[in-house]
Amino acid sequence: MNLSIRKAAVIGSGIMGSQIAAHLANVGIQTLLLDIVPKELTEEEAKKGLTLEHPSVRSRFSASAIKKLAKIKPAPLYDEAFASRITPGNLEDDLAKIAEVDWIIEVVVENLDVKRSLLKQIEQHRGPGAVVSSNTSGISINAMAAECGEEFRKHFLGTHFFNPPRYMKLLEIIPGNDTDPELVTAMKVFCEKVLGKGVVLAKDTPNFIGNRIGTYGLLVTLQEMQKNGGYTVEEVDAVTGPAMGRPKSATFRTLDLVGLDTFVHVADNVYHNVTDEQEKAVFCTPEVLKSMTERKWLGEKTGQGFYLKKKGEKGSEILSLNLATMEYVPQTKPKGASLEAAKTAKGTKEKTKALLAGKDRYSELAWNILKQVLIYSAEKVGEISDSIREIDDAMKWGFSWDLGPFETWDAIGLVRSTQRMEAEGLNVPQWVKDWIAAGNTSFYKNESGKLYSVHISTTQYKEVEHVPEAISLRSLKEQNKTIKGNSGASLIDLGDGVACLEFHSPNNAIGADILSMIQQSVEEVRSNYLGMVIANQGKNFCVGANIMLLLMEAQDEEWDEIDDIIRMFQSTMYKVKRLEKPVVAAPHRMCLGGGVEACMPADQVIAAAETYYGLVEVGVGLIPAGGGCKEFALRASQSQPGADADLQPFINRVFETVGTAKVSGSGHDAKRLGYLRPTDRVVTNQDYSIYEAKQAVLGLSKGYEPIPEEKIRVVGAEGKAVMQLGAIGMRQGGYISDHDLLIAKKLAHVLAGGDVPAGTLVTEQYMLDLEREAFLSLCGEPKTQARMQHMLTKGKALRN
């Protein structure tokens, strides 16, 4: 099925509805946002003399929701301008307009009768072939559409977005009994490629996959907490957070974020819709949650839940709830051998094994929780999904677990842990015991770069479906596709004559090892490849240069060493730019400082939509010196050709952006800020970034002409004075410190091209020399060294 979705309608403008509409707008889909008609005027509307019949009043709910998108944090829109792609309306006046759209998404209250009634109205107006879906978190898809016609049911399914829709990767697609299988496949592809989602196919069972397993895990955690040992809230969060491969929000911070009323509603949905008494007992709302909801201690939305932020004489303090007394008390930091062992272990697998290997009460709690979650997940295979992979992906994408339940089971030793469960009297599902009895020691295996997982209906390994566009560097390395590498980076063969330069140092910070590998890669690609992609699949693309090394050298006053480091950085980026083959960079998530400078010499940048891109060196008391200032000056010169063209407005914007260390909120925002060029692109699904970059290299390689070096026309001393005057005004207004002003003056000097007359043509090397000189002088400043030290120890900028 060739599915084309250009227009959509979202019905329901609450938190989820408006943010789903925002994400559709993010990817260029014109969206109609509808809600009910208000029954009362607001005070402001009454003052204006409006009536309930006025169009702006009748569509107030959706129009107000669109306006609020700009204020929500984290931002639901890639760019605030994208809100113009959403049109407000109301269900009484505008429902007929859904006949013009390709996809209608129902996002109203979680009530079966309300949803049924709305779907019957939608059926009357939808156009032929239009897709209709419900964003329900657990109500039956078949029950919702039971009173609709066959043609409607063929085009109806569940699309459960996780909150917030822009940022959460998981999207559960739930087909009904009558949903066209071709439509399910087409929607899966569309949501992955266009919306950038990780899609799992769930069965029409209570709470589907993610919320079924996730809610169970949170409830058994609560039960174990109160049953064994009287653990505190902060102790449970210490065990069920990063130590177990889970988010920092762990258990109770997660509940506070979700909202206890929402969580109870989700748990109740399972309780009332399953028949197994043991399962019902787990999903029965615990007394402590009942008490907290009665008191309106619902978490973040009411200002208190399991945690309470309280202001005191010494500033803000976060208190935790003592469940025995229902009083808030100061937190105590949990300490235990197993927690310390998990903290020092590297990687989720080793952390989890270290936590479980201990002999203390924290290790015991971790095991008592984990064993139940693993067994429950195994029991639900076949009921909520036929694939263990989809269950694992749902928990990773929807709940931010590092490993899904079956991956975790493999990590801790499938055979050994199962034996322990049985020795403790637990009922391990028969299919798991049969799988082990057949001689298998894991649910997953890798062979020749291909991933296989257990297929329970055949009790055989089955290859996990691989999307060709989702290139895996890890898989390629397992297939011996590494061309060369060192501790900081590797060059990998992507096939078709394209190589990929991958950073893999700690935090992907750029040091001598990465720079050396870039230089070697340039020579290798020059001789043997069509072109090169610069990309990696780490948590962040690159957090910048190695500040620790710079600080140590500065404190030891090894100025020649720092000069050599900067020269090496500059010369390396220059070699990338002058390579006679195309280079395409594919940054994602955090791409800061030196990471941006590693992308700027590329012929094209293909950024993931979730790319937070910026030259942030002023935050550590420095200026960009790896070619960032030079590249911006060059862009200014190129953007305004002609000896009389005014470069000052362009340079002023750059000065403000770099001088205030602005970081983009998305790949699209990086374009707005001027970090990305008009020829650069943004890809919504990060999993496809390397594939898209590879295709760009292949396209550019046909008749490729190397970028020639050209002179840069600069604003000179006059332009420098303009920028510095602005900075002095900021200092006089108390917005920046004396040291900020010093940095700003250095930055202005470099961006202006020094003290030459306005319009002077200078070389790229001249600009690089200015960068390096300014950088070196700032390295010698005690306040700059204090900023570097603060960033390394506190992880945030110091404004001294």
PyMOL commands that set and color helices and strands:
alter all, ss='L'
color gray80, all
select helices_A, chain A and resi 15-26+43-47+55-58+60-68+80-85+91-100+112-125+141-144+150-154+181-193+210-227+233-239+242-244+252-258+260-271+277-283+287-294+300-302+337-344+348-357+361-380+388-399+405-412+414-423+430-437+473-478+506-508+512-528+547-555+559-578+594-599+617-620+628-639+648-659+667-672+686-701+716-732+738-752+764-779+782-794
alter helices_A, ss='H'
color red, helices_A
select strands_A, chain A and resi 7-11+30-35+86-90+103-106+131-134+156-161+170-175+198-201+307-312+315-322+327-330+444-447+450-455+460-463+482-485+489-495+498-503+531-534+583-585+589-592+604-608+611-614+681-683+712-713+761-762
alter strands_A, ss='S'
color yellow, strands_A
deselect
rebuild
show_as cartoon
